[in-house]
Amino acid sequence: MISQELLQLLACPSCKGPIQPSEDGLALVCEAERLRYRIDDGIPVMLIEEATSF
């Protein structure tokens, strides 16, 4: 689980908007861009080319 402090520091690399945990807790999502950034071993993979659309 990503801490609230870290979530406040992170932003979507595509639009620079806020991100939030996905419902399943396995990714961070940007609602504005409809992108999902996976979390591997507790580390968010915040690369646009690795993001998936939802």
C-alpha positions in Angstrom: 0.0 0.0 0.0 1.3 3.5 -0.9 1.3 6.0 2.0 -0.8 9.1 1.9 2.4 11.2 2.1 3.8 9.6 -1.0 0.4 10.0 -2.9 0.5 13.7 -2.2 3.9 14.0 -3.8 3.2 11.9 -6.9 1.5 13.2 -10.0 0.5 11.6 -13.3 3.5 11.9 -15.6 1.2 12.5 -18.6 -1.0 15.4 -17.3 0.7 16.2 -14.0 -2.7 15.8 -12.3 -3.5 13.8 -9.1 -3.3 10.1 -8.9 -5.1 7.7 -6.5 -4.8 4.0 -5.7 -6.9 1.7 -7.8 -9.8 -0.2 -6.2 -7.7 -3.4 -6.1 -4.7 -1.6 -4.7 -2.4 -3.0 -7.4 -1.9 0.3 -9.3 -2.2 4.0 -9.2 -4.7 5.6 -11.5 -5.2 9.0 -13.2 -8.9 9.6 -13.7 -8.3 12.6 -16.0 -6.1 10.6 -18.5 -7.8 7.2 -17.7 -4.3 5.7 -17.2 -3.3 3.0 -14.8 0.3 2.7 -13.5 1.1 -0.7 -12.0 2.8 -1.2 -8.6 5.6 -3.8 -8.6 6.8 -5.0 -5.2 5.5 -1.8 -3.6 7.1 0.5 -6.1 4.9 2.5 -8.5 6.0 2.2 -12.2 5.3 5.8 -13.3 6.4 5.5 -16.9 3.9 6.7 -19.5 4.9 3.9 -21.9 4.2 1.3 -19.2 0.7 2.7 -18.3 -2.4 1.0 -19.5 -5.8 2.6 -20.4 -8.9 1.8 -18.5 
